[in-house]
């Protein structure tokens, strides 16, 4: 089951954080079709946020076709995203890289900026065209 972590200092709306974390779990294979999301009450107890915020996030996920609410039963995953399972060798390499970055004194924002710059370099042509360097 996914456990949501809310960063009140991030400037990102709480419901958006829930949506983003759910999508990340779907991309990593931590949530799969048929899995049940935590109830709004469970999320509220774990994060101390308003229940309407959780419901707003779940409605957004449902609108995107990722989950479905079943009256009296809960909210369930309808489909997964991506193909980057948490057990991927790339996950381990990225984990080791992040540990090196932290040991080198970089904070989370530094790492995010560096990683975003690299992503932008390699994926600037859109999701269907992967850059192999500057060949243009």
PENORNOR-V635043 format. One line per field, one symbol per residue. phi: phi as a letter, one per 40 degrees, with the letter a starting at -180 (. if undefined). Layout:
# PENORNOR-V635043
phi: ???
This chain:
# PENORNOR-V635043
phi: .cbcbbbcccgcddccccccccccccccgcbbdgcccccdccccccbfbcdcccccccccccdcgcbbcbdgbhbbccacbgabcdcddcccccccccccccccgccdccccccccccdcccbcchccbccbhccc
